[in-house]
Amino acid sequence: MILDFNQLKELLDEVSKSDISELSLEYKDTKIALKKNLTITDVSVTKNFIKNVVTDPQIEITKEPLPVTKPTETVNNNSGSNSNHVVITSPMVGTFYRAPSPTAKPFVEVGDKINPGQTICIIEAMKLMNDMPSEVSGKIVKILVDNGTTVEFGQNLFLVDPKG
């Protein structure tokens, strides 16, 4: 059994959409084992399978850290701000939390002054809680995301007045 990259991707997509929580396939010296919970917990594949699947020289698999998104001066017109405000964006996909726990006080509120290195929120990705430090100083003008919502990479989270 030789699966190409597209077949593997299709298999993973179908498993992720279904109620299947565990799948094992075995044929000769090729084994695939997938286990699914709320997050990916285990994916194991044999070397021969990898050799058969990754035949495209354009595909490169690396384990590099996510890039940190720098605040930008560009602000969407629908955010209700002027061009003097700095936008802090999400460095990753995940769930946005304003506080360290549901009963705790939020890290920042509108009107608070922040400094570089100060934690302003948490973004949960793959069951890991990632403190997000500010890279700018100023006053929080607007919080653009509701607590507990999913955010995308590069999504605007906060408006900051650097002169505030």
Steps between C-alpha positions, in 0.01 A plus 500: 500500500655824388313822576598822334495831687151597376355165608655540845361853530154377392515220757595742779223742396237225500610368840497850649144561372366166622415358841789254467734542796754236403611351168766240427603383154761233432617353171830313464769729649281813506312595816286805572352566843288808575339590831273799538373690803420869514857550381738278310652271759686238301600452140747225429624396158775262392811616311401308187166676492668841527735404217204399283285803582747785488605474140454867416837683534309824564372374836721586793410414857658714770446559871559873528332724757207714394602848387421779741271754342616855555244772568420700190385854435236384250148500638185374329236767451242286681700505824394855579844646553730751345839445340686597820402172664715188495332167433615194695429185298487132584824309440312169460167327455331414829248602764531852641472544878507834677578349844709213640182323623123545467473660845816713481521867414589570131864577421403837348193718465425792271688802638780296663859595430721217377874450467713272282520152651174537692257210447187634331315174423534124459459311176429132543624282217491118512423503875807717569446837666727761337545828687507783249725787605459850363775627273392863533427745776194720511135503600247233397242680286289203393486124545395361161430136596253347743628275775499129408478550124721338238756732342697462180866569431539876445151587629474839674466459878567839660525866402764690694568871514880514527479859630252407771 
